[in-house]
Amino acid sequence: MSQALAQKMIDAYIAAELDVLDGKTVTVNGKTMGSEDLPAIIAGRKEWERRLNAYSSPNAGFGQAQF
């Protein structure tokens, strides 16, 4: 996964949120969603934001040792 892909997915989820809030149905990753799916859309956006933020974390790619 790349940062560009993560940002593209975040943008898609934001567009889906806006469309659903406007009363439309949307298709994300092959799944058609409507207003009842708004919590799932928000959760998907947050997951992709978490993945994107992992790239900018000071410890990206490194685990933390506990002593």
Long-range contacts (C-beta under 8 A, 24 or more apart in sequence): 1-51, 3-52, 3-55, 6-48, 6-51, 6-52, 6-55, 7-52, 9-44, 9-48, 10-45, 10-48, 10-49, 10-52, 13-41, 13-42, 13-44, 13-45, 13-48, 14-45, 16-41, 17-41, 17-42, 17-45
